[in-house]
């Protein structure tokens, strides 16, 4: 199996993403084939990984995916080096699972710990030692210090790391080249980031000048051998010829699902609603992923060919499914953050609003009431919900019974009308007995 490492941190906001992107780009520029992965349910970072390495990045989700599924995804994408960007703090999970540490332990990949040392000196060594000793099945190969103020600042930290026997791979100072534009769900999408290649090269320049890349690569370890078994990598394709919305408004699609659909023989036919393209008339399924429809609601409302094409396919009972943003677009209307309402497809009796933001975040375990694009009635789907929309009204039959990661009932029923269905959660995989 591919040798890999995990870029982790004690908390969110320590610099995992910028360091991971810098490492990926720097190794790629050296001619190393780098296979990127992202821990947990993230749709934005993998697009940056792809831009940095030239290879698609895949989510590895310790909460939603069985171990065989995780090994299958890793095993199907060999490379010189795998780099897994962690999520949240190293040991932070949900319901006792799903932490970055769980993936590191399962795969046998050591963690490179990114420490934000702003306002800190020897405490950084204490944190590193605590992380190294917290779980015996998780190896910390070394640390990268981030936001180092000066050579004197570094001189106050390095001896403490040496005393505890913790390798120091490098120290990164504050640098304007490390900044990436952000919005409410995280980074601005890769496709919208100006001069992306220049920014990624800037990250790589900083990392290469500050970090011992050779030592980091030597610290990588082969992935643990997995059992051979036939495993599902996700939701089965909803049709043979799938019209998939893909543009800045519809970009949150898990790569492992698309790969699974293609491997099962399905054909993916992309189209852009923002360019007023209609889904293929001969499609036997339509999938509208999540994204940022609220930022483009006016353009979507004016996309007559797109809306007419959707309605025509619905009239012919072609299965149409929307996730999060796609679900909202299938509804009657969206109220944007400024309070303006924009008419949508009207295929579901759903009204949503961003005028009063309300965070909905967490894993979801949902059981289907009826056959739909997600699977057969009774199937349990594992997914994740992350949005700020408020449901103003909903008038269709519920699609699912839904619980969170702790088993609490959630008011996320989805909706169905005829062949049209939708949910606020993004499906990751199905839960097999």
C-alpha positions in Angstrom: 0.0 0.0 0.0 1.0 3.6 -0.6 3.2 5.2 2.1 1.5 8.2 3.7 1.4 10.7 6.4 -1.3 12.8 8.1 -1.2 16.5 8.5 -2.9 17.2 11.9 -3.1 19.8 14.6 -4.3 20.0 18.2 -7.2 22.3 17.1 -8.9 23.9 14.1 -7.3 27.1 12.8 -3.8 26.1 13.5 -2.8 26.0 9.8 -3.4 22.4 8.7 -4.8 23.4 5.3 -2.1 25.8 4.3 0.6 23.5 5.5 -0.9 20.5 3.8 -1.4 22.4 0.5 2.2 23.7 0.7 3.5 20.2 1.3 1.4 18.7 -1.5 2.5 21.4 -4.0 6.2 21.3 -2.9 6.4 17.5 -3.3 4.6 17.6 -6.6 7.0 20.2 -8.0 9.8 17.8 -7.1 8.3 15.1 -9.3 6.7 13.1 -6.5 3.3 11.7 -7.3 1.2 12.8 -4.3 -2.2 11.3 -3.6 -4.3 13.7 -1.5 -7.0 12.8 1.0 -9.2 14.8 3.3 -10.4 13.5 6.7 -14.1 13.9 7.2 -17.0 15.5 5.3 -15.4 18.4 3.5 -16.1 19.5 -0.1 -13.9 22.6 -0.4 -10.4 21.5 0.6 -10.3 18.5 -1.8 -10.7 20.9 -4.8 -7.6 22.7 -3.6 -5.8 19.4 -3.1 -6.5 18.6 -6.7 -5.2 21.9 -7.9 -2.0 21.4 -5.8 -1.2 17.9 -7.0 -3.0 17.3 -10.3 -4.8 14.3 -8.7 -8.4 14.0 -7.4 -8.6 14.1 -3.6 -10.9 11.7 -1.8 -12.6 12.0 1.5 -11.8 9.4 4.2 -14.6 9.5 6.8 -14.1 7.4 9.9 -17.7 8.0 11.1 -19.5 7.2 7.9 -17.2 4.7 6.2 -16.4 1.2 7.2 -12.8 0.2 7.5 -12.9 -1.9 4.3 -14.3 1.1 2.4 -11.5 3.3 3.7 -8.9 0.8 2.7 -10.5 0.3 -0.7 -10.4 4.1 -1.5 -6.7 4.3 -0.4 -5.8 1.1 -2.3 -7.4 2.2 -5.5 -5.2 5.3 -5.7 -1.5 4.4 -5.4 1.2 7.1 -5.5 4.7 7.8 -4.3 3.3 9.6 -1.3 -0.2 10.0 0.3 -1.0 13.1 2.3 -4.1 13.1 4.4 -5.2 16.5 5.7 -6.9 16.1 9.1 -10.1 17.7 10.4 -10.5 19.7 13.6 -8.1 18.6 16.4 -6.3 15.4 16.0 -8.4 13.5 18.6 -11.7 15.3 17.9 -14.5 13.1 16.6 -18.3 12.7 17.0 -19.9 10.0 19.1 -16.5 8.4 19.8 -15.5 8.0 16.2 -14.5 9.9 13.1 -11.4 11.6 14.5 -8.3 12.2 12.4 -6.5 10.0 15.0 -8.8 7.1 14.1 -7.8 7.2 10.5 -4.1 7.5 11.4 -4.3 4.5 13.6 -6.3 2.4 11.1 -4.0 3.2 8.1 -0.8 3.1 10.1 0.2 6.6 8.9 2.1 8.9 11.3 0.9 12.4 12.0 2.9 15.5 11.3 1.6 17.9 14.0 1.1 21.5 13.0 1.4 23.7 16.1 0.3 27.3 16.1 2.8 28.9 18.5 1.6 32.5 18.4 1.9 33.7 22.0 3.5 30.5 23.2 7.0 29.0 23.9 7.7 25.8 25.9 4.0 25.1 26.1 4.2 24.0 22.5 6.4 21.1 23.6 3.9 20.1 26.3 1.1 20.0 23.8 3.2 18.0 21.4 4.1 15.5 24.2 0.5 15.3 25.2 -0.6 14.4 21.7 2.2 11.9 21.3 1.3 10.1 24.6 -2.5 10.3 24.4 -3.0 7.2 22.3 -0.4 4.4 21.8 -1.8 3.5 18.4 -1.2 7.0 17.0 2.3 8.0 16.1 3.5 11.6 15.9 6.5 11.7 13.6 7.4 15.3 14.3 6.1 18.9 14.4 5.9 21.9 12.2 5.7 25.2 14.1 3.4 27.7 12.5 3.2 31.5 13.1 6.7 31.8 14.6 7.4 35.5 15.4 11.2 35.6 15.2 14.4 33.6 15.4 14.4 34.4 19.1 10.9 33.0 19.4 12.0 29.7 17.7 15.0 29.6 20.0 12.7 29.5 23.0 10.7 26.5 21.7 13.3 24.3 20.0 15.2 23.2 23.1 12.0 22.1 24.8 11.1 19.9 21.8 14.6 18.4 21.8 14.3 17.6 25.5 11.2 15.5 24.9 12.7 13.8 21.8 10.2 15.4 19.4 11.6 15.9 15.9 11.2 19.5 14.6 10.5 19.4 10.9 10.5 23.2 10.5 9.2 26.5 11.5 7.0 28.8 9.5 6.8 32.6 10.1 3.9 34.8 9.4 3.8 35.3 5.6 1.2 37.0 3.4 1.6 34.2 0.9 -0.1 31.9 3.4 -3.4 33.7 3.4 -6.3 32.2 1.4 -9.7 34.0 0.8 -12.6 32.7 3.0 -16.3 32.7 3.2 -18.9 31.3 5.6 -18.5 27.6 4.8 -14.7 27.8 4.7 -12.3 28.8 2.0 -13.6 30.4 -1.2 -13.9 27.5 -3.7 -10.8 26.6 -5.7 -12.5 27.5 -9.0 -13.3 31.0 -7.8 -9.9 31.7 -6.2 -7.9 34.2 -8.4 -4.4 33.3 -9.4 -4.8 29.9 -7.7 -1.6 28.4 -9.2 0.4 31.5 -8.1 -1.1 31.2 -4.5 -0.3 27.4 -4.3 3.3 28.0 -5.6 3.6 30.7 -2.9 2.5 28.2 -0.2 5.0 25.7 -1.6 7.8 28.3 -1.6 7.2 29.2 2.0 7.0 25.5 3.1 10.1 24.5 1.1 12.1 27.3 2.6 11.0 26.6 6.1 10.5 22.8 6.4 12.8 19.7 5.9 10.8 18.0 3.1 13.2 15.1 2.9 12.7 14.3 6.6 9.0 14.5 6.3 8.9 12.2 3.3 11.2 9.7 5.2 8.7 9.7 8.1 5.9 8.4 5.8 4.8 4.7 6.4 3.1 2.2 4.2 -0.6 1.9 4.8 -1.7 -1.1 6.8 -2.6 -4.1 4.6 -6.4 -4.5 4.4 -8.6 -7.5 4.0 -9.8 -8.2 0.5 -13.5 -7.9 0.3 -16.2 -6.6 -2.0 -17.3 -3.3 -0.5 -19.6 -0.5 -1.6 -17.9 2.9 -2.0 -21.1 4.8 -1.6 -24.6 5.2 -3.0 -25.4 3.2 -6.1 -25.9 5.2 -9.3 -29.4 6.6 -9.5 -29.4 5.9 -13.3 -27.4 4.8 -16.3 -27.0 8.3 -17.7 -26.8 10.9 -14.9 -27.1 14.6 -15.6 -24.9 16.2 -12.9 -25.1 20.0 -12.2 -21.5 21.3 -11.9 -20.5 24.9 -11.6 -19.9 27.5 -8.9 -23.4 27.1 -7.5 -23.3 23.3 -7.5 -19.9 22.0 -6.6 -20.2 20.0 -3.3 -20.0 16.4 -4.7 -18.0 13.7 -3.0 -15.4 12.3 -5.5 -15.7 8.8 -4.3 -19.4 8.7 -5.3 -18.7 9.8 -8.8 -15.9 7.3 -9.1 -18.2 4.6 -7.7 -20.9 5.5 -10.2 -18.5 5.4 -13.2 -17.1 2.0 -12.0 -20.6 0.7 -11.9 -21.1 1.6 -15.6 -23.0 4.9 -15.3 -22.3 7.8 -17.5 -21.9 11.3 -15.9 -23.2 14.1 -18.1 -22.2 17.5 -16.5 -24.2 20.7 -17.2 -24.1 24.2 -15.8 -27.3 25.8 -14.5 -25.5 29.1 -14.1 -24.8 29.0 -17.9 -28.5 28.3 -18.3 -27.8 24.8 -19.6 -30.6 22.2 -19.3 -29.9 18.7 -18.1 -29.6 16.2 -20.9 -33.0 15.4 -22.3 -32.1 11.7 -22.6 -30.8 11.5 -19.0 -32.5 8.9 -16.8 -31.5 10.6 -13.6 -30.6 14.2 -12.5 -28.4 15.1 -9.5 -28.1 18.6 -8.1 -25.3 18.7 -5.5 -24.9 21.4 -2.9 -22.9 24.5 -3.2 -23.8 28.2 -3.0 -27.1 28.7 -4.7 -27.9 31.7 -2.4 -25.0 33.6 -3.9 -26.3 33.0 -7.4 -30.1 32.9 -6.7 -30.9 35.7 -9.2 -29.0 34.1 -12.0 -30.6 30.7 -11.2 -34.1 32.2 -11.1 -33.4 33.7 -14.6 -32.0 30.4 -16.0 -35.2 29.5 -18.0 -33.7 26.7 -20.0 -32.4 25.0 -16.9 -35.6 25.3 -15.0 -37.8 24.3 -18.0 -35.5 21.3 -18.6 -35.9 20.2 -15.0 -39.6 20.4 -15.1 -39.9 18.5 -18.4 -37.9 15.6 -17.0 -40.0 15.6 -13.8 -43.1 15.5 -16.0 -41.7 12.3 -17.5 -41.0 10.9 -14.0 -37.2 10.9 -14.4 -35.7 10.7 -10.9 -34.3 14.1 -9.8 -32.5 14.5 -6.5 -31.1 17.6 -4.8 -28.7 17.8 -1.8 -28.6 20.9 0.4 -28.3 23.7 -2.2 -29.7 21.5 -4.9 -32.6 20.6 -2.6 -33.3 24.3 -2.1 -33.3 25.0 -5.9 -35.9 22.2 -6.4 -38.2 24.2 -4.0 -40.5 27.1 -4.7 -38.1 29.9 -3.7 -35.0 31.0 -1.9 -34.8 34.2 0.2 -31.2 35.5 0.0 -29.2 37.2 2.8 -30.6 40.6 1.7 -34.2 39.5 2.1 -35.0 39.2 -1.6 -37.0 36.2 -2.7 -36.0 34.3 -5.9 -38.4 31.8 -7.5 -36.9 28.4 -8.0 -38.0 25.2 -9.9 -41.2 24.6 -7.9 -40.8 20.8 -8.0 -41.0 20.6 -4.2 -43.1 22.7 -1.8 -40.1 24.1 0.0 -39.3 27.7 0.9 -35.9 28.5 2.4 -34.3 31.7 3.7 -30.8 33.0 4.4 -32.2 36.3 5.8 -31.7 35.0 9.3 -28.8 32.6 9.3 -29.1 29.5 11.4 -26.3 26.9 11.5 -27.2 23.3 10.9 -24.1 21.1 11.3 -23.4 17.4 11.9 -23.6 13.8 10.8 -26.9 12.3 9.8 -28.2 8.8 9.8 -31.3 8.6 7.7 -33.7 5.7 6.7 -35.6 6.0 3.4 -39.4 5.9 3.4 -39.6 5.1 -0.3 -37.5 4.1 -3.3 -35.7 7.1 -4.6 -32.3 8.2 -6.1 -30.6 7.4 -2.8 -31.7 3.8 -2.7 -34.5 1.4 -1.9 -37.1 2.0 0.8 -35.7 1.0 4.2 -32.0 1.7 3.3 -30.0 3.5 5.9 -28.0 6.4 4.5 -25.1 8.0 6.3 -24.4 11.7 5.5 -23.5 15.1 6.7 -25.4 18.4 7.0 -23.7 21.9 6.9 -25.6 25.0 6.0 -27.1 28.2 7.2 -30.5 28.1 5.6 -33.8 28.2 7.5 -36.8 26.2 6.3 -39.7 28.7 6.1 -42.2 26.1 5.0 -42.4 22.6 3.6 -45.4 20.8 2.2 -44.4 17.5 0.7 -44.2 14.0 2.1 -41.1 13.2 4.2 -38.4 11.3 2.5 -36.5 10.0 5.5 -36.5 9.5 9.3 -33.3 11.2 10.4 -31.0 11.1 13.5 -27.8 12.8 14.4 -24.5 11.0 15.4 -25.8 10.6 18.9 -29.1 9.0 17.9 -31.2 12.1 18.6 -34.1 12.6 16.2 -33.6 15.4 13.8 -36.2 17.6 12.1 -34.6 16.9 8.7 -37.2 14.8 6.9 -36.2 15.7 3.3 -39.0 15.8 0.8 -40.4 13.8 -2.1 -43.0 14.5 -4.7 -43.3 12.0 -7.6 -39.9 11.3 -8.9 -38.4 14.4 -7.3 -36.6 14.1 -3.9 -34.2 16.1 -1.8 -32.4 16.4 1.6 -30.4 19.0 3.4 -27.8 16.3 4.2 -25.1 15.2 1.7 -25.1 11.4 1.3 -21.7 9.8 2.0 -22.5 6.1 1.9 -25.1 3.6 2.8 -25.0 1.7 6.0 -24.8 -2.0 5.1 -25.8 -4.6 7.7 
